[in-house]
Amino acid sequence: MRNLDSKFKRSRRLQFSLSETGKELANDNKRKGLPGQHGADKKKLSEYGKQLQEKQKLRDMYGVNEKQFRRLFILATKSKDVTGTAFFRILESRLDNLVFRLGFATSRAQARQLVNHGHILVNGKKIDIPSYLCKVNDVISVKEKSKDLVIIKAAIEATPTTVGYVSRDTENKSGVFTRLPERNELTQDIKEAQIIEYYNRRL
């Protein structure tokens, strides 16, 4: 299991809520400094530093390693959509993310565990690869034998509503990826132009 303290420290260091709930930054009025003894005294970021920070924010939010992240970015550059929007849409299409968006897990890390342990089906077939890219109209459901898991029931109770691009059948613990998200439905705290610039210099 991932270290929660580490996640909170990363959020404070990046000044960005990786869980998208804002909980990690809730006490920032009391602790305005960044993690580390001299965090508050750190110099302003260079342009490269800003690009690197935006990349790290997005990577950490979705829990994707650098190799996967780079591969998905290249995939986004080949899309007919605006690269930044296409990149977000690809990340949102990951199975672990959709399990989280449907409220079957309270975090993407927890969703990855559910997928890894074989509790999730896509169109009736077990998929145990968190990075699996779902398509619009795919049905994502909890395996019959896993429907009584306390962790899943608790997550659904904690998530009474879902985002607009998925629909959930709470009783049957299933859902549909109904459409691709629009950019304005996703976090506005990421400057994807900085990420594009970062990779454009390296590809």
Backbone as ProteinMPNN parsed JSONL, in Angstrom:
{"seq_chain_A": "MRNLDSKFKRSRRLQFSLSETGKELANDNKRKGLPGQHGADKKKLSEYGKQLQEKQKLRDMYGVNEKQFRRLFILATKSKDVTGTAFFRILESRLDNLVFRLGFATSRAQARQLVNHGHILVNGKKIDIPSYLCKVNDVISVKEKSKDLVIIKAAIEATPTTVGYVSRDTENKSGVFTRLPERNELTQDIKEAQIIEYYNRRL", "coords_chain_A": {"N_chain_A": [[0.845, -1.2, 0.0], [0.479, 2.267, -0.732], [2.323, 4.981, 0.726], [0.584, 7.195, 2.665], [1.375, 9.556, 3.916], [3.512, 10.285, 2.325], [2.213, 10.92, -0.048], [0.761, 13.175, 0.763], [2.868, 14.884, 1.353], [4.01, 15.183, -1.178], [1.925, 16.494, -2.459], [1.895, 18.912, -1.047], [4.437, 19.834, -1.677], [4.2, 20.24, -4.408], [2.159, 22.006, -4.356], [-0.47, 21.306, -4.995], [-3.426, 19.462, -5.206], [-3.314, 16.139, -5.255], [-5.275, 14.249, -4.984], [-7.467, 15.528, -5.844], [-9.274, 16.52, -4.084], [-8.522, 18.455, -2.32], [-7.831, 17.992, 0.284], [-5.214, 17.469, 1.042], [-4.029, 19.934, 1.154], [-5.314, 21.318, 3.068], [-4.436, 22.309, 5.513], [-2.715, 24.308, 4.885], [-2.788, 27.013, 5.532], [-1.822, 27.099, 8.039], [0.626, 25.942, 7.762], [2.58, 27.21, 5.71], [4.935, 26.815, 4.426], [6.941, 24.815, 2.186], [7.484, 21.218, 2.158], [10.26, 20.092, 4.114], [13.14, 21.478, 5.734], [13.976, 23.998, 4.814], [12.034, 24.72, 3.058], [10.318, 26.926, 2.542], [12.04, 28.816, 1.655], [12.851, 28.35, -0.865], [14.074, 29.017, -4.185], [12.615, 30.885, -6.941], [11.056, 29.094, -9.589], [12.667, 28.094, -12.617], [11.903, 28.4, -16.159], [12.101, 25.853, -17.244], [11.911, 24.423, -14.879], [9.267, 24.967, -14.15], [7.893, 23.671, -16.199], [8.663, 21.028, -15.694], [7.519, 20.695, -13.184], [4.75, 20.883, -13.732], [4.444, 18.607, -15.304], [5.077, 16.666, -13.401], [3.019, 17.012, -11.57], [0.76, 16.145, -13.036], [1.505, 13.529, -13.663], [1.794, 12.367, -11.085], [-0.806, 12.677, -10.143], [-2.336, 10.901, -11.686], [-0.911, 8.627, -11.187], [1.072, 7.446, -12.82], [3.914, 5.932, -14.293], [7.065, 7.237, -15.556], [7.83, 6.166, -18.067], [5.402, 5.106, -19.104], [3.902, 7.439, -19.09], [5.207, 9.101, -20.923], [4.858, 7.541, -23.233], [2.066, 7.652, -23.52], [1.765, 10.354, -23.95], [2.992, 10.662, -26.462], [1.189, 9.174, -27.935], [-0.99, 10.875, -27.709], [-0.141, 13.041, -29.252], [-0.554, 12.146, -31.769], [-3.196, 12.253, -32.153], [-6.282, 13.604, -33.515], [-7.38, 15.535, -32.014], [-6.817, 18.505, -29.975], [-3.603, 18.489, -28.602], [-3.15, 18.673, -25.768], [-5.742, 18.287, -24.679], [-6.312, 15.788, -25.763], [-4.383, 14.263, -24.472], [-5.208, 14.379, -21.772], [-7.656, 13.059, -22.097], [-6.878, 10.492, -22.821], [-5.531, 9.683, -20.49], [-7.697, 9.744, -18.743], [-9.09, 7.63, -19.75], [-7.918, 5.355, -18.841], [-8.206, 2.223, -17.174], [-7.922, 2.011, -14.341], [-8.358, 4.653, -13.578], [-11.028, 5.044, -14.402], [-12.394, 3.222, -12.796], [-12.031, 4.508, -10.393], [-13.344, 6.967, -10.999], [-15.935, 6.048, -11.263], [-16.559, 5.57, -8.711], [-16.01, 3.204, -7.383], [-13.803, 2.953, -5.964], [-11.908, 4.851, -3.594], [-9.702, 6.239, -4.291], [-7.226, 6.592, -6.888], [-5.073, 4.927, -6.489], [-6.149, 2.945, -4.853], [-8.006, 1.974, -6.649], [-6.281, 0.865, -8.558], [-5.324, -1.317, -7.127], [-7.659, -2.862, -6.886], [-8.104, -3.523, -9.56], [-5.686, -4.873, -10.179], [-5.963, -7.102, -8.531], [-7.921, -8.531, -9.728], [-10.661, -7.905, -9.493], [-12.254, -6.483, -11.209], [-14.245, -6.137, -14.141], [-14.341, -5.696, -17.699], [-16.639, -5.133, -20.072], [-17.65, -7.611, -19.353], [-15.424, -9.241, -19.198], [-12.595, -10.271, -17.34], [-10.192, -7.908, -16.511], [-6.991, -7.288, -15.579], [-5.153, -5.285, -15.71], [-4.161, -2.221, -14.838], [-3.494, -0.057, -16.519], [-4.908, -0.434, -18.814], [-6.591, 0.762, -21.646], [-9.713, 2.033, -21.896], [-12.631, 2.111, -24.025], [-15.101, 4.393, -25.33], [-18.396, 3.689, -24.304], [-17.743, 1.258, -23.203], [-18.427, -1.212, -20.743], [-17.934, -1.208, -17.361], [-17.478, -3.187, -14.611], [-17.979, -4.633, -11.313], [-16.687, -7.715, -10.333], [-18.813, -10.542, -9.79], [-18.339, -12.107, -7.445], [-17.001, -10.28, -5.962], [-18.599, -8.215, -5.204], [-19.522, -7.794, -2.625], [-17.459, -6.77, -1.211], [-16.131, -4.891, 1.407], [-14.579, -2.612, 1.034], [-15.329, -1.68, -1.473], [-18.064, -1.167, -1.168], [-17.941, 0.834, 0.77], [-16.609, 2.814, -0.661], [-18.479, 3.481, -2.659], [-20.537, 4.506, -1.081], [-19.249, 6.756, -0.173], [-19.122, 8.21, -2.43], [-21.502, 9.693, -3.71], [-22.277, 10.849, -6.131], [-21.268, 10.878, -9.608], [-18.802, 11.749, -12.139], [-19.637, 13.564, -15.186], [-19.181, 12.069, -17.513], [-19.389, 9.396, -17.13], [-21.654, 6.736, -16.274], [-23.373, 5.265, -13.558], [-24.543, 2.208, -12.263], [-25.57, 1.711, -9.34], [-26.723, -0.31, -7.758], [-26.133, -2.705, -9.116], [-23.475, -2.489, -9.216], [-21.971, -1.572, -11.457], [-20.927, 0.206, -14.422], [-20.831, 2.672, -17.105], [-18.62, 3.957, -19.517], [-19.457, 6.674, -20.84], [-18.844, 8.783, -22.61], [-16.158, 10.788, -24.011], [-14.37, 12.987, -21.863], [-14.807, 16.573, -21.596], [-12.456, 19.265, -21.771], [-12.986, 21.272, -19.866], [-14.203, 19.894, -17.857], [-12.345, 18.724, -16.358], [-9.528, 18.937, -14.071], [-8.512, 22.291, -13.528], [-6.138, 23.113, -12.678], [-3.863, 22.319, -13.87], [-1.381, 23.125, -16.161], [-1.303, 22.291, -19.162], [0.023, 23.117, -21.448], [2.595, 23.665, -20.68], [3.563, 21.119, -20.213], [3.459, 20.026, -22.75], [5.357, 21.641, -24.01], [7.603, 20.842, -22.593], [7.968, 18.144, -23.423], [8.152, 18.486, -26.17], [10.674, 19.45, -26.532], [12.166, 17.245, -26.182], [11.444, 15.1, -27.738]], "CA_chain_A": [[0.0, 0.0, 0.0], [1.281, 3.487, -0.834], [2.439, 5.769, 1.942], [-0.299, 8.36, 2.588], [2.157, 10.73, 4.279], [4.305, 10.646, 1.162], [1.307, 11.567, -0.988], [0.462, 14.495, 1.285], [4.075, 15.694, 1.197], [4.132, 15.512, -2.604], [0.909, 17.503, -2.758], [2.355, 20.188, -0.487], [5.605, 20.28, -2.434], [3.729, 20.7, -5.709], [1.05, 22.943, -4.116], [-1.505, 20.777, -5.874], [-4.107, 18.323, -4.59], [-3.241, 14.961, -6.121], [-6.536, 13.505, -4.866], [-8.487, 16.427, -6.389], [-10.228, 16.869, -3.02], [-8.006, 19.586, -1.566], [-7.547, 17.616, 1.676], [-3.784, 17.516, 1.342], [-3.607, 21.325, 1.332], [-6.284, 21.931, 3.982], [-3.755, 22.984, 6.626], [-1.668, 25.181, 4.36], [-2.799, 28.318, 6.19], [-1.002, 26.961, 9.237], [1.965, 25.548, 7.348], [2.702, 27.738, 4.36], [6.182, 26.379, 3.831], [6.975, 23.532, 1.505], [8.137, 20.205, 2.971], [11.698, 20.273, 4.243], [13.505, 22.531, 6.677], [14.103, 25.307, 4.166], [11.092, 24.719, 1.942], [9.75, 28.25, 2.264], [13.066, 29.716, 1.131], [13.296, 27.899, -2.175], [14.074, 30.037, -5.222], [11.579, 30.775, -7.96], [11.366, 28.087, -10.595], [12.988, 28.494, -13.984], [10.878, 27.944, -17.099], [12.22, 24.393, -17.272], [11.391, 23.931, -13.602], [7.809, 25.047, -14.206], [7.445, 22.589, -17.081], [8.882, 19.777, -14.971], [6.544, 20.634, -12.098], [3.434, 20.565, -14.296], [4.492, 17.192, -15.692], [5.056, 15.858, -12.184], [1.666, 17.108, -11.006], [-0.148, 15.283, -13.79], [1.975, 12.152, -13.479], [1.47, 11.916, -9.73], [-2.251, 12.62, -9.968], [-2.838, 9.673, -12.293], [-0.117, 7.497, -10.725], [1.662, 6.819, -14.01], [5.369, 6.075, -14.304], [7.567, 8.11, -16.621], [7.808, 5.469, -19.351], [4.005, 5.076, -19.547], [3.459, 8.823, -19.293], [5.796, 9.537, -22.19], [4.204, 6.78, -24.307], [0.713, 8.173, -23.692], [1.885, 11.689, -24.551], [3.246, 10.454, -27.886], [-0.101, 8.753, -28.494], [-1.829, 12.079, -27.784], [0.321, 13.913, -30.349], [-1.038, 11.571, -33.023], [-4.652, 12.411, -32.178], [-6.81, 14.749, -34.252], [-7.754, 16.539, -31.025], [-5.74, 19.323, -29.417], [-2.737, 17.551, -27.888], [-3.384, 18.704, -24.328], [-7.035, 17.654, -24.405], [-6.175, 14.369, -26.1], [-3.585, 13.639, -23.414], [-6.116, 14.212, -20.634], [-8.674, 12.05, -22.421], [-6.229, 9.175, -22.761], [-5.319, 9.384, -19.073], [-9.007, 9.468, -18.149], [-9.581, 6.368, -20.299], [-7.289, 4.227, -18.149], [-9.167, 1.46, -16.375], [-7.858, 2.359, -12.917], [-8.993, 5.957, -13.409], [-12.483, 4.916, -14.544], [-12.876, 2.563, -11.571], [-12.068, 5.61, -9.423], [-14.387, 7.917, -11.395], [-17.243, 5.42, -11.026], [-16.785, 5.51, -7.27], [-15.787, 1.871, -6.837], [-12.611, 3.115, -5.138], [-11.82, 6.23, -3.113], [-8.504, 6.847, -4.872], [-6.722, 5.837, -8.039], [-4.21, 3.87, -5.961], [-7.044, 1.872, -4.421], [-8.57, 1.408, -7.884], [-5.251, 0.01, -9.151], [-5.301, -2.565, -6.365], [-8.841, -3.646, -7.267], [-7.87, -4.054, -10.898], [-4.596, -5.845, -10.088], [-6.412, -8.31, -7.836], [-8.905, -9.232, -10.546], [-12.035, -7.65, -9.063], [-12.942, -5.629, -12.176], [-14.516, -6.652, -15.481], [-14.649, -4.755, -18.772], [-17.509, -5.845, -21.011], [-17.826, -8.982, -18.877], [-14.148, -9.968, -19.188], [-11.679, -9.788, -16.315], [-8.998, -7.184, -16.95], [-6.203, -7.001, -14.372], [-4.105, -4.33, -16.1], [-4.659, -0.874, -14.537], [-3.243, 0.886, -17.62], [-5.759, -0.79, -19.954], [-7.328, 1.928, -22.128], [-11.104, 1.713, -22.226], [-13.252, 2.856, -25.118], [-16.445, 4.901, -25.041], [-19.455, 2.666, -24.241], [-17.313, 0.072, -22.463], [-19.099, -1.436, -19.454], [-16.969, -1.547, -16.317], [-18.267, -3.717, -13.503], [-17.308, -5.386, -10.257], [-16.925, -9.151, -10.458], [-19.909, -10.989, -8.925], [-17.834, -12.56, -6.147], [-16.348, -9.165, -5.263], [-19.57, -7.15, -4.977], [-19.747, -7.571, -1.203], [-16.247, -6.258, -0.568], [-16.387, -3.706, 2.238], [-13.856, -1.475, 0.462], [-16.108, -1.173, -2.607], [-19.299, -0.605, -0.614], [-17.586, 2.086, 1.439], [-16.261, 3.797, -1.695], [-19.732, 3.915, -3.291], [-21.225, 5.357, -0.104], [-18.503, 8.012, -0.077], [-19.201, 8.877, -3.736], [-22.914, 9.653, -4.113], [-22.431, 11.259, -7.533], [-20.095, 10.623, -10.442], [-18.545, 12.764, -13.167], [-20.647, 13.544, -16.242], [-18.884, 11.219, -18.66], [-19.647, 7.989, -16.791], [-22.929, 6.502, -15.598], [-23.191, 4.15, -12.616], [-25.658, 1.431, -11.737], [-25.072, 1.438, -8.0], [-27.229, -1.596, -7.257], [-25.418, -3.808, -9.774], [-22.04, -2.169, -9.154], [-21.424, -1.511, -12.806], [-21.026, 1.544, -14.989], [-20.488, 2.812, -18.519], [-17.826, 5.101, -19.954], [-20.447, 7.121, -21.821], [-18.269, 9.701, -23.602], [-14.887, 11.385, -23.626], [-14.582, 14.227, -21.11], [-14.386, 17.861, -22.143], [-11.349, 19.809, -20.966], [-13.469, 22.056, -18.727], [-14.702, 18.991, -16.826], [-11.173, 18.195, -15.663], [-8.852, 19.926, -13.238], [-8.011, 23.501, -14.177], [-4.885, 23.454, -12.002], [-2.737, 21.796, -14.655], [-1.087, 23.903, -17.371], [-0.796, 21.259, -20.066], [0.925, 23.718, -22.445], [3.953, 23.523, -20.141], [3.947, 19.717, -20.403], [3.698, 19.873, -24.187], [6.639, 22.284, -24.286], [8.635, 19.991, -21.99], [8.219, 16.972, -24.263], [8.525, 18.92, -27.523], [12.111, 19.644, -26.539], [12.827, 15.969, -25.941], [11.007, 14.079, -28.688]], "C_chain_A": [[0.879, 1.248, 0.0], [1.227, 4.295, 0.447], [1.618, 7.049, 1.805], [0.461, 9.639, 2.921], [2.96, 11.224, 3.094], [3.452, 11.389, 0.143], [1.0, 12.986, -0.539], [1.673, 15.417, 1.123], [4.266, 16.118, -0.258], [3.133, 16.592, -3.001], [1.348, 18.871, -2.254], [3.531, 20.737, -1.281], [5.193, 20.868, -3.784], [2.662, 21.79, -5.593], [-0.135, 22.59, -5.012], [-2.111, 19.535, -5.233], [-4.127, 17.135, -5.545], [-4.525, 14.146, -6.081], [-7.702, 14.267, -5.482], [-9.555, 16.8, -5.348], [-9.798, 18.102, -2.24], [-7.613, 19.245, -0.138], [-6.077, 17.759, 2.028], [-3.306, 18.933, 1.672], [-4.464, 22.054, 2.358], [-5.619, 22.718, 5.096], [-2.683, 23.952, 6.17], [-1.65, 26.563, 4.985], [-1.936, 28.302, 7.438], [0.442, 26.659, 8.88], [2.178, 25.976, 5.905], [3.981, 27.298, 3.663], [6.043, 25.058, 3.127], [7.669, 22.522, 2.403], [9.64, 20.402, 2.989], [12.007, 21.497, 5.085], [13.532, 23.916, 6.053], [13.149, 25.449, 2.988], [10.605, 26.098, 1.562], [10.735, 29.18, 1.594], [13.527, 29.339, -0.274], [13.134, 28.994, -3.235], [12.923, 29.813, -6.193], [12.03, 29.802, -9.032], [11.734, 28.725, -11.928], [11.856, 28.016, -14.892], [10.89, 26.421, -17.209], [11.635, 23.793, -16.002], [9.876, 23.932, -13.564], [7.245, 23.92, -15.068], [7.546, 21.239, -16.38], [7.848, 19.597, -13.864], [5.149, 20.276, -12.617], [3.359, 19.093, -14.715], [4.36, 16.302, -14.457], [3.678, 15.868, -11.537], [0.719, 16.13, -11.7], [0.224, 13.811, -13.631], [1.553, 11.598, -12.123], [-0.033, 11.787, -9.528], [-2.807, 11.305, -10.506], [-2.034, 8.436, -11.88], [0.534, 6.716, -11.852], [3.179, 6.993, -13.974], [5.826, 6.831, -15.545], [7.491, 7.447, -18.001], [6.398, 5.434, -19.927], [3.534, 6.472, -19.926], [3.949, 9.339, -20.642], [5.114, 8.845, -23.377], [2.808, 7.321, -24.591], [0.736, 9.574, -24.298], [2.113, 11.565, -26.058], [1.965, 10.024, -28.591], [-1.022, 9.957, -28.681], [-1.433, 12.979, -28.942], [-0.177, 13.411, -31.707], [-2.557, 11.707, -33.166], [-5.051, 13.624, -33.016], [-7.23, 15.868, -33.302], [-6.555, 17.4, -30.657], [-4.915, 18.43, -28.504], [-3.013, 17.51, -26.389], [-4.675, 18.008, -23.941], [-6.972, 16.166, -24.67], [-5.411, 13.621, -25.014], [-4.444, 13.378, -22.177], [-7.115, 13.086, -20.903], [-8.102, 10.638, -22.37], [-6.021, 8.766, -21.307], [-6.635, 9.038, -18.383], [-9.573, 8.136, -18.614], [-8.939, 5.146, -19.653], [-8.305, 3.533, -17.248], [-9.126, 1.844, -14.908], [-8.534, 3.703, -12.655], [-10.51, 5.848, -13.467], [-13.113, 4.182, -13.363], [-13.001, 3.602, -10.452], [-13.202, 6.578, -9.743], [-15.793, 7.356, -11.159], [-17.55, 5.277, -9.542], [-16.672, 4.119, -6.681], [-14.543, 1.853, -5.952], [-12.531, 4.582, -4.73], [-10.577, 6.95, -3.621], [-8.062, 6.017, -6.066], [-5.807, 4.705, -7.579], [-5.048, 2.668, -5.516], [-7.666, 1.181, -5.638], [-7.567, 0.48, -8.552], [-5.186, -1.343, -8.446], [-6.477, -3.454, -6.755], [-8.651, -4.294, -8.632], [-6.801, -5.152, -10.854], [-5.042, -7.171, -9.491], [-7.573, -9.012, -8.541], [-10.354, -9.026, -10.167], [-12.879, -6.93, -10.115], [-13.07, -6.305, -13.542], [-14.73, -5.496, -16.456], [-15.407, -5.539, -19.835], [-17.609, -7.336, -20.668], [-16.559, -9.811, -18.8], [-13.22, -9.384, -18.125], [-10.46, -9.127, -16.946], [-8.222, -6.808, -15.688], [-5.009, -6.09, -14.672], [-4.627, -2.911, -15.876], [-4.523, 0.117, -15.684], [-4.084, 0.595, -18.855], [-6.59, 0.424, -20.361], [-8.724, 1.512, -22.59], [-11.587, 2.58, -23.384], [-14.63, 3.348, -24.666], [-17.457, 3.765, -25.22], [-19.0, 1.344, -23.615], [-18.06, 0.008, -21.126], [-18.058, -1.933, -18.458], [-17.755, -1.989, -15.088], [-17.398, -4.449, -12.492], [-17.675, -6.86, -10.431], [-17.951, -9.607, -9.414], [-19.419, -11.362, -7.527], [-17.217, -11.432, -5.323], [-17.327, -8.066, -4.852], [-19.821, -6.838, -3.508], [-18.505, -7.074, -0.476], [-16.542, -4.953, 0.159], [-15.766, -2.463, 1.608], [-14.638, -0.84, -0.69], [-17.408, -0.534, -2.119], [-19.032, 0.75, 0.034], [-17.277, 3.184, 0.424], [-17.519, 4.346, -2.353], [-20.506, 4.845, -2.358], [-20.565, 6.727, -0.003], [-18.568, 8.822, -1.365], [-20.63, 8.832, -4.246], [-23.166, 10.048, -5.558], [-21.143, 10.972, -8.294], [-19.924, 11.759, -11.452], [-19.494, 12.546, -14.346], [-20.4, 12.598, -17.395], [-18.891, 9.721, -18.319], [-21.039, 7.901, -16.176], [-22.769, 5.254, -14.742], [-24.523, 3.515, -12.244], [-25.207, 0.953, -10.367], [-25.488, 0.064, -7.501], [-26.435, -2.768, -7.83], [-23.904, -3.611, -9.782], [-21.385, -2.28, -10.531], [-21.579, -0.086, -13.324], [-20.586, 1.547, -16.439], [-19.659, 4.078, -18.725], [-18.588, 5.71, -21.12], [-19.88, 8.02, -22.919], [-16.912, 10.179, -23.118], [-15.158, 12.675, -22.863], [-14.174, 15.456, -21.901], [-13.306, 18.43, -21.233], [-11.855, 20.56, -19.744], [-14.084, 21.198, -17.62], [-13.573, 18.433, -15.96], [-10.472, 19.312, -14.908], [-8.313, 21.097, -14.055], [-6.655, 23.916, -13.612], [-3.659, 22.872, -12.687], [-2.586, 22.651, -15.913], [-0.456, 22.953, -18.384], [0.125, 21.815, -21.144], [2.378, 23.599, -21.993], [4.466, 22.094, -20.349], [4.272, 19.455, -21.871], [5.058, 20.46, -24.557], [7.788, 21.427, -23.762], [8.984, 18.83, -22.924], [8.628, 17.355, -25.689], [10.042, 19.11, -27.629], [12.881, 18.318, -26.474], [12.449, 14.867, -26.912], [11.63, 14.294, -30.072]], "O_chain_A": [[1.914, 1.276, 0.666], [0.224, 4.296, 1.161], [1.902, 7.888, 0.95], [0.236, 10.68, 2.304], [3.081, 12.429, 2.874], [3.9, 12.365, -0.459], [0.977, 13.904, -1.358], [1.52, 16.593, 0.794], [4.633, 17.258, -0.54], [3.451, 17.49, -3.78], [1.193, 19.874, -2.951], [3.621, 21.939, -1.531], [5.76, 21.86, -4.243], [2.298, 22.421, -6.585], [-0.715, 23.443, -5.683], [-1.385, 18.655, -4.77], [-4.869, 17.131, -6.527], [-4.835, 13.429, -7.032], [-8.797, 13.723, -5.627], [-10.61, 17.33, -5.696], [-10.619, 18.73, -1.572], [-7.115, 20.107, 0.586], [-5.725, 18.12, 3.151], [-2.312, 19.115, 2.375], [-4.356, 23.271, 2.505], [-6.184, 23.7, 5.577], [-1.839, 24.372, 6.962], [-0.614, 27.228, 4.979], [-1.39, 29.325, 7.851], [1.367, 27.058, 9.587], [1.975, 25.186, 4.983], [4.091, 27.399, 2.441], [5.145, 24.27, 3.425], [8.38, 22.918, 3.326], [10.229, 20.828, 1.995], [11.218, 22.441, 5.136], [13.152, 24.896, 6.693], [13.412, 26.195, 2.045], [10.49, 26.409, 0.377], [10.35, 30.205, 1.031], [14.467, 29.926, -0.809], [12.192, 29.786, -3.193], [12.34, 28.732, -6.268], [13.216, 29.696, -9.345], [11.185, 29.757, -12.315], [10.954, 27.308, -14.443], [9.84, 25.78, -17.262], [10.945, 22.775, -16.049], [9.262, 23.017, -13.015], [6.247, 23.293, -14.712], [6.636, 20.414, -16.46], [7.361, 18.491, -13.631], [4.449, 19.464, -12.013], [2.346, 18.426, -14.506], [3.627, 15.313, -14.466], [3.223, 14.849, -11.017], [-0.02, 15.39, -11.052], [-0.648, 12.955, -13.483], [1.021, 10.492, -12.032], [-0.489, 10.889, -8.821], [-3.645, 10.669, -9.866], [-2.432, 7.314, -12.189], [0.55, 5.485, -11.846], [3.674, 8.076, -13.659], [5.047, 7.035, -16.476], [7.13, 8.093, -18.984], [6.212, 5.703, -21.113], [2.861, 6.666, -20.939], [3.19, 9.939, -21.403], [4.828, 9.476, -24.395], [2.405, 7.438, -25.748], [-0.155, 9.942, -25.063], [1.493, 12.286, -26.84], [1.69, 10.457, -29.71], [-1.742, 10.053, -29.675], [-2.292, 13.614, -29.553], [-0.215, 14.167, -32.678], [-3.128, 11.317, -34.184], [-4.262, 14.55, -33.205], [-7.413, 17.01, -33.722], [-5.416, 17.067, -30.986], [-5.48, 17.683, -27.705], [-3.098, 16.431, -25.803], [-4.705, 17.23, -22.988], [-7.509, 15.368, -23.903], [-5.748, 12.486, -24.676], [-4.409, 12.287, -21.606], [-7.379, 12.26, -20.029], [-8.769, 9.704, -21.926], [-6.305, 7.627, -20.934], [-6.682, 8.143, -17.539], [-10.441, 7.567, -17.951], [-9.374, 4.02, -19.894], [-9.156, 4.181, -16.638], [-10.175, 1.992, -14.281], [-9.202, 3.878, -11.636], [-11.208, 6.482, -12.676], [-14.241, 4.486, -12.972], [-13.951, 3.578, -9.67], [-13.947, 6.97, -8.845], [-16.728, 8.109, -10.886], [-18.661, 4.91, -9.161], [-17.183, 3.87, -5.589], [-14.265, 0.863, -5.276], [-13.029, 5.455, -5.441], [-10.424, 8.151, -3.399], [-8.481, 4.87, -6.226], [-5.767, 3.645, -8.203], [-4.691, 1.519, -5.776], [-7.83, -0.039, -5.654], [-7.944, -0.576, -9.059], [-5.014, -2.381, -9.085], [-6.313, -4.661, -6.936], [-8.99, -5.46, -8.834], [-6.987, -6.229, -11.42], [-4.565, -8.233, -9.89], [-8.139, -9.97, -8.015], [-11.199, -9.865, -10.476], [-14.088, -6.78, -9.938], [-12.141, -6.95, -14.028], [-15.24, -4.442, -16.076], [-14.882, -6.486, -20.421], [-17.648, -8.197, -21.547], [-16.604, -10.967, -18.38], [-13.072, -8.167, -18.016], [-9.789, -9.708, -17.799], [-8.737, -6.093, -14.829], [-3.993, -6.124, -13.978], [-5.458, -2.44, -16.653], [-5.338, 1.03, -15.816], [-3.979, 1.314, -19.849], [-7.227, 1.049, -19.513], [-8.885, 0.747, -23.541], [-11.024, 3.635, -23.676], [-15.238, 2.793, -23.75], [-17.375, 2.987, -26.17], [-19.793, 0.409, -23.51], [-18.291, 1.026, -20.473], [-17.392, -2.943, -18.683], [-18.6, -1.248, -14.586], [-16.259, -4.828, -12.766], [-18.838, -7.198, -10.65], [-17.955, -9.112, -8.286], [-20.029, -10.969, -6.533], [-16.942, -11.601, -4.135], [-16.928, -7.089, -4.219], [-20.279, -5.745, -3.174], [-18.506, -6.97, 0.751], [-17.129, -4.03, -0.406], [-16.359, -1.385, 1.643], [-14.617, 0.378, -0.867], [-17.803, 0.524, -2.607], [-19.804, 1.693, -0.135], [-17.64, 4.343, 0.624], [-17.619, 5.551, -2.581], [-21.063, 5.852, -2.796], [-21.235, 7.734, 0.224], [-18.13, 9.972, -1.406], [-20.948, 8.027, -5.121], [-24.159, 9.628, -6.151], [-20.071, 10.84, -7.703], [-20.796, 12.617, -11.595], [-20.083, 11.474, -14.486], [-21.31, 12.341, -18.184], [-18.455, 8.891, -19.117], [-21.542, 8.879, -15.622], [-22.109, 4.297, -15.148], [-25.498, 4.205, -11.948], [-24.545, -0.078, -10.243], [-24.69, -0.646, -6.888], [-26.104, -3.71, -7.11], [-23.154, -4.448, -10.284], [-20.392, -2.983, -10.723], [-22.284, 0.728, -12.726], [-20.043, 0.564, -16.942], [-19.966, 5.133, -18.17], [-18.389, 5.309, -22.267], [-20.387, 8.018, -24.041], [-16.559, 9.995, -21.953], [-16.102, 13.391, -23.198], [-13.302, 15.39, -22.768], [-13.257, 18.103, -20.047], [-11.228, 20.5, -18.686], [-14.446, 21.716, -16.564], [-13.817, 17.758, -14.96], [-10.786, 20.489, -15.085], [-7.736, 20.916, -15.128], [-6.092, 24.936, -14.011], [-2.553, 22.924, -12.15], [-3.554, 22.87, -16.641], [0.767, 22.826, -18.456], [0.93, 21.071, -21.704], [3.282, 23.45, -22.816], [5.647, 21.883, -20.626], [5.233, 18.756, -22.194], [5.817, 19.86, -25.317], [8.825, 21.304, -24.415], [10.158, 18.567, -23.182], [9.371, 16.62, -26.339], [10.616, 18.946, -28.705], [14.093, 18.281, -26.684], [13.071, 13.805, -26.912], [11.368, 13.521, -30.994]]}, "name": "protein", "num_of_chains": 1, "seq": "MRNLDSKFKRSRRLQFSLSETGKELANDNKRKGLPGQHGADKKKLSEYGKQLQEKQKLRDMYGVNEKQFRRLFILATKSKDVTGTAFFRILESRLDNLVFRLGFATSRAQARQLVNHGHILVNGKKIDIPSYLCKVNDVISVKEKSKDLVIIKAAIEATPTTVGYVSRDTENKSGVFTRLPERNELTQDIKEAQIIEYYNRRL"}
